[in-house]
């Protein structure tokens, strides 16, 4: 704090890269200096883990069925397919939802406006085709992915995390046979593979069922 350069590795003078040192022992709660950081920083100020450890799915958690609505015209759905061909979070897709369609249609379609790796839209679409037990499993997939990756520092790391945890922390839910069965039978409309994993085509089909005329 004096303006004099310090090594930056001490608990009472922790820091680097030209920033003022921090007294980690004065923080509440008191912390220590992580000398392996670049630059060093107090351990209590470090970025949360990405992915975070998932504590387990709450009992009784389930997806709420989405009520079908007559909110979007066939033209709206076709426009959504084109605008969102590159994915849910592209500039074109965001523009469609914010500027190119009326708020009623945007609100309905927006419930499904999640990239496949996020699992939210797929799970919501699948809900009418699942038993109560499988609906719990589907909700656990969403909860596990969101909890595990909510602390990721940017969209790129969050997307990588979403994908990673589906074969690790969340694998027991993702790989439940009831989900695969629903996606291949009654709920095939919700399966990205039905549309060669093209998000725009998927959104148009799912939107036609949930939000269409």
C-alpha positions as a Markdown table, in Angstrom:
| # | Residue | x | y | z |
|---|---|---|---|---|
| 1 | Unk | 0.0 | 0.0 | 0.0 |
| 2 | Unk | 3.1 | 2.3 | 0.4 |
| 3 | Unk | 3.8 | 2.3 | -3.4 |
| 4 | Unk | 7.0 | 0.4 | -2.9 |
| 5 | Unk | 7.4 | -2.8 | -4.9 |
| 6 | Unk | 7.0 | -6.0 | -2.9 |
| 7 | Unk | 7.7 | -9.7 | -3.8 |
| 8 | Unk | 4.0 | -10.4 | -3.4 |
| 9 | Unk | 4.3 | -13.9 | -2.0 |
| 10 | Unk | 3.6 | -13.1 | 1.7 |
| 11 | Unk | 0.3 | -13.6 | 3.4 |
| 12 | Unk | 0.4 | -10.0 | 4.5 |
| 13 | Unk | 1.6 | -8.7 | 1.1 |
| 14 | Unk | 0.0 | -10.9 | -1.6 |
| 15 | Unk | -0.3 | -9.8 | -5.3 |
| 16 | Unk | 1.5 | -9.0 | -8.5 |
| 17 | Unk | 1.2 | -7.7 | -12.0 |
| 18 | Unk | 1.4 | -4.1 | -10.8 |
| 19 | Unk | -1.6 | -4.2 | -8.6 |
| 20 | Unk | -1.6 | -3.2 | -4.9 |
| 21 | Unk | -0.7 | -6.0 | -2.6 |
| 22 | Unk | -3.5 | -7.4 | -0.3 |
| 23 | Unk | -3.1 | -8.4 | 3.3 |
| 24 | Unk | -4.8 | -11.8 | 3.2 |
| 25 | Unk | -4.8 | -12.1 | 7.0 |
| 26 | Unk | -7.0 | -9.1 | 7.3 |
| 27 | Unk | -9.8 | -10.5 | 5.1 |
| 28 | Unk | -13.0 | -11.9 | 6.7 |
| 29 | Unk | -12.5 | -14.8 | 7.0 |
| 30 | Unk | -8.7 | -14.6 | 7.1 |
| 31 | Unk | -7.0 | -16.2 | 4.2 |
| 32 | Unk | -3.5 | -17.0 | 2.9 |
| 33 | Unk | -1.6 | -16.2 | -0.2 |
| 34 | Unk | -1.7 | -18.7 | -3.1 |
| 35 | Unk | 1.9 | -18.4 | -4.3 |
| 36 | Unk | 1.2 | -20.6 | -7.3 |
| 37 | Unk | -1.3 | -18.2 | -8.8 |
| 38 | Unk | -0.3 | -15.9 | -11.6 |
| 39 | Unk | -0.3 | -13.3 | -10.2 |
| 40 | Unk | -0.5 | -14.5 | -6.6 |
| 41 | Unk | -3.8 | -13.8 | -4.9 |
| 42 | Unk | -5.5 | -14.6 | -1.6 |
| 43 | Unk | -7.0 | -18.1 | -1.7 |
| 44 | Unk | -10.4 | -16.8 | -0.6 |
| 45 | Unk | -10.5 | -14.5 | -3.7 |
| 46 | Unk | -9.8 | -17.2 | -6.2 |
| 47 | Unk | -12.3 | -18.1 | -8.9 |
| 48 | Unk | -14.8 | -20.8 | -7.9 |
| 49 | Unk | -14.2 | -24.2 | -9.3 |
| 50 | Unk | -15.4 | -24.8 | -12.9 |
| 51 | Unk | -16.9 | -27.4 | -12.8 |
| 52 | Unk | -18.0 | -27.3 | -9.2 |
| 53 | Unk | -18.6 | -30.5 | -7.3 |
| 54 | Unk | -22.2 | -31.5 | -7.6 |
| 55 | Unk | -23.7 | -32.4 | -4.2 |
| 56 | Unk | -26.5 | -34.6 | -5.6 |
| 57 | Unk | -29.9 | -34.1 | -7.0 |
| 58 | Unk | -32.7 | -33.0 | -4.6 |
| 59 | Unk | -35.4 | -35.5 | -4.0 |
| 60 | Unk | -38.7 | -34.7 | -5.6 |
| 61 | Unk | -37.2 | -32.4 | -8.3 |
| 62 | Unk | -39.1 | -32.7 | -11.5 |
| 63 | Unk | -39.7 | -30.8 | -14.7 |
| 64 | Unk | -43.0 | -28.9 | -15.0 |
| 65 | Unk | -44.8 | -29.6 | -18.3 |
| 66 | Unk | -44.9 | -26.7 | -20.7 |
| 67 | Unk | -48.4 | -25.6 | -21.6 |
| 68 | Unk | -49.0 | -25.6 | -25.3 |
| 69 | Unk | -49.8 | -22.1 | -26.7 |
| 70 | Unk | -51.0 | -20.6 | -29.9 |
| 71 | Unk | -48.3 | -17.9 | -29.8 |
| 72 | Unk | -46.3 | -18.2 | -33.0 |
| 73 | Unk | -47.3 | -18.2 | -36.7 |
| 74 | Unk | -45.8 | -20.6 | -39.2 |
| 75 | Unk | -43.8 | -17.6 | -40.5 |
| 76 | Unk | -42.4 | -16.9 | -37.1 |
| 77 | Unk | -41.2 | -20.5 | -36.7 |
| 78 | Unk | -39.6 | -20.5 | -40.1 |
| 79 | Unk | -37.8 | -17.2 | -39.2 |
| 80 | Unk | -36.6 | -18.7 | -35.9 |
| 81 | Unk | -35.2 | -21.7 | -37.8 |
| 82 | Unk | -33.2 | -19.4 | -40.0 |
| 83 | Unk | -32.0 | -17.0 | -37.4 |
| 84 | Unk | -31.0 | -19.6 | -34.9 |
| 85 | Unk | -29.4 | -22.0 | -37.4 |
| 86 | Unk | -26.0 | -21.4 | -35.8 |
| 87 | Unk | -27.2 | -21.9 | -32.2 |
| 88 | Unk | -29.1 | -20.4 | -29.4 |
| 89 | Unk | -26.7 | -17.7 | -28.4 |
| 90 | Unk | -25.6 | -16.4 | -31.7 |
| 91 | Unk | -26.1 | -12.7 | -32.6 |
| 92 | Unk | -28.7 | -13.6 | -35.2 |
| 93 | Unk | -30.7 | -15.7 | -32.8 |
| 94 | Unk | -30.5 | -13.1 | -30.0 |
| 95 | Unk | -31.7 | -10.5 | -32.5 |
| 96 | Unk | -34.6 | -12.6 | -33.6 |
| 97 | Unk | -35.8 | -12.9 | -30.0 |
| 98 | Unk | -35.2 | -9.3 | -29.1 |
| 99 | Unk | -36.3 | -7.5 | -32.2 |
| 100 | Unk | -37.7 | -9.7 | -35.0 |
| 101 | Unk | -40.7 | -11.3 | -33.4 |
| 102 | Unk | -43.5 | -10.2 | -31.1 |
| 103 | Unk | -43.1 | -10.6 | -27.3 |
| 104 | Unk | -45.7 | -13.4 | -27.0 |
| 105 | Unk | -44.0 | -15.6 | -29.5 |
| 106 | Unk | -40.6 | -14.7 | -28.1 |
| 107 | Unk | -41.6 | -15.7 | -24.6 |
| 108 | Unk | -43.0 | -19.0 | -25.7 |
| 109 | Unk | -40.1 | -20.0 | -28.0 |
| 110 | Unk | -37.7 | -18.6 | -25.5 |
| 111 | Unk | -38.4 | -21.4 | -23.1 |
| 112 | Unk | -36.6 | -23.7 | -25.5 |
| 113 | Unk | -33.8 | -21.3 | -26.5 |
| 114 | Unk | -30.9 | -23.2 | -25.0 |
| 115 | Unk | -28.1 | -24.9 | -26.9 |
| 116 | Unk | -28.3 | -28.7 | -26.8 |
| 117 | Unk | -25.3 | -28.9 | -24.4 |
| 118 | Unk | -27.2 | -26.9 | -21.8 |
| 119 | Unk | -30.0 | -29.6 | -21.7 |
| 120 | Unk | -32.7 | -27.2 | -20.6 |
| 121 | Unk | -34.7 | -27.1 | -23.9 |
| 122 | Unk | -34.5 | -30.8 | -24.5 |
| 123 | Unk | -35.6 | -31.6 | -21.0 |
| 124 | Unk | -38.6 | -29.2 | -21.2 |
| 125 | Unk | -39.6 | -30.7 | -24.5 |
| 126 | Unk | -39.4 | -34.2 | -23.2 |
| 127 | Unk | -41.5 | -33.6 | -20.1 |
| 128 | Unk | -44.9 | -34.8 | -21.5 |
| 129 | Unk | -43.3 | -38.1 | -22.6 |
| 130 | Unk | -41.8 | -39.1 | -19.3 |
| 131 | Unk | -43.0 | -41.0 | -16.2 |
| 132 | Unk | -42.7 | -39.3 | -12.9 |
| 133 | Unk | -39.5 | -41.2 | -12.1 |
| 134 | Unk | -38.0 | -40.3 | -15.4 |
| 135 | Unk | -39.1 | -36.7 | -15.1 |
| 136 | Unk | -37.1 | -36.5 | -11.9 |
| 137 | Unk | -34.0 | -37.9 | -13.8 |
| 138 | Unk | -34.5 | -35.3 | -16.5 |
| 139 | Unk | -34.7 | -32.5 | -14.0 |
| 140 | Unk | -31.6 | -33.8 | -12.3 |
| 141 | Unk | -29.7 | -33.6 | -15.6 |
| 142 | Unk | -30.5 | -29.9 | -15.9 |
| 143 | Unk | -29.9 | -29.2 | -12.2 |
| 144 | Unk | -26.5 | -31.0 | -12.3 |
| 145 | Unk | -25.3 | -29.2 | -15.4 |
| 146 | Unk | -26.4 | -25.8 | -14.2 |
| 147 | Unk | -25.0 | -26.2 | -10.7 |
| 148 | Unk | -21.7 | -27.6 | -11.9 |
| 149 | Unk | -21.0 | -24.9 | -14.5 |
| 150 | Unk | -22.7 | -21.8 | -13.0 |
| 151 | Unk | -19.4 | -20.4 | -11.7 |
| 152 | Unk | -17.4 | -20.7 | -15.0 |
| 153 | Unk | -15.9 | -17.3 | -15.7 |
| 154 | Unk | -17.0 | -17.0 | -19.4 |
| 155 | Unk | -19.3 | -18.5 | -22.0 |
| 156 | Unk | -16.6 | -20.6 | -23.6 |
| 157 | Unk | -15.5 | -22.3 | -20.4 |
| 158 | Unk | -19.2 | -22.7 | -19.4 |
| 159 | Unk | -19.9 | -24.5 | -22.7 |
| 160 | Unk | -16.9 | -26.8 | -22.3 |
| 161 | Unk | -18.0 | -27.5 | -18.7 |
| 162 | Unk | -21.6 | -28.3 | -19.8 |
| 163 | Unk | -20.2 | -30.9 | -22.1 |
| 164 | Unk | -17.6 | -32.3 | -19.7 |
| 165 | Unk | -19.9 | -32.9 | -16.8 |
| 166 | Unk | -22.4 | -34.9 | -18.9 |
| 167 | Unk | -19.8 | -37.7 | -19.1 |
| 168 | Unk | -18.6 | -37.2 | -15.5 |
| 169 | Unk | -20.5 | -35.7 | -12.6 |
| 170 | Unk | -23.9 | -35.8 | -14.4 |
| 171 | Unk | -23.3 | -39.1 | -16.3 |
| 172 | Unk | -25.6 | -41.2 | -14.1 |
| 173 | Unk | -28.5 | -39.0 | -15.0 |
| 174 | Unk | -27.7 | -38.4 | -18.6 |
| 175 | Unk | -27.2 | -42.1 | -19.3 |
| 176 | Unk | -30.4 | -43.3 | -17.6 |
| 177 | Unk | -32.1 | -45.7 | -20.1 |
| 178 | Unk | -35.5 | -43.9 | -19.6 |
| 179 | Unk | -34.1 | -40.8 | -21.2 |
| 180 | Unk | -32.7 | -42.6 | -24.2 |
| 181 | Unk | -36.0 | -44.5 | -24.6 |
| 182 | Unk | -38.1 | -41.4 | -24.6 |
| 183 | Unk | -35.8 | -39.6 | -27.1 |
| 184 | Unk | -36.0 | -42.6 | -29.5 |
| 185 | Unk | -39.8 | -43.3 | -29.2 |
| 186 | Unk | -42.6 | -40.9 | -28.2 |
| 187 | Unk | -40.3 | -38.0 | -27.6 |
| 188 | Unk | -38.3 | -38.2 | -30.8 |
| 189 | Unk | -39.5 | -34.7 | -31.7 |
| 190 | Unk | -37.3 | -33.5 | -28.9 |
| 191 | Unk | -34.2 | -35.4 | -30.0 |
| 192 | Unk | -31.5 | -33.2 | -31.7 |
| 193 | Unk | -30.5 | -36.3 | -33.7 |
| 194 | Unk | -33.9 | -36.2 | -35.5 |
| 195 | Unk | -32.7 | -32.9 | -37.0 |
| 196 | Unk | -29.0 | -33.9 | -37.6 |
| 197 | Unk | -28.2 | -31.7 | -34.5 |
| 198 | Unk | -29.3 | -28.5 | -36.3 |
| 199 | Unk | -30.5 | -26.2 | -33.7 |
| 200 | Unk | -32.7 | -24.0 | -36.0 |
| 201 | Unk | -34.5 | -27.0 | -37.4 |
| 202 | Unk | -35.0 | -28.4 | -33.9 |
| 203 | Unk | -36.3 | -25.1 | -32.5 |
| 204 | Unk | -38.8 | -24.8 | -35.4 |
| 205 | Unk | -40.2 | -28.4 | -34.8 |
| 206 | Unk | -40.4 | -28.1 | -31.1 |
| 207 | Unk | -41.8 | -24.6 | -31.4 |
| 208 | Unk | -44.5 | -25.8 | -33.7 |
| 209 | Unk | -45.6 | -28.3 | -31.1 |
| 210 | Unk | -45.4 | -26.0 | -28.1 |
| 211 | Unk | -46.0 | -22.6 | -29.5 |
| 212 | Unk | -47.4 | -23.0 | -33.0 |
| 213 | Unk | -50.8 | -22.3 | -34.6 |
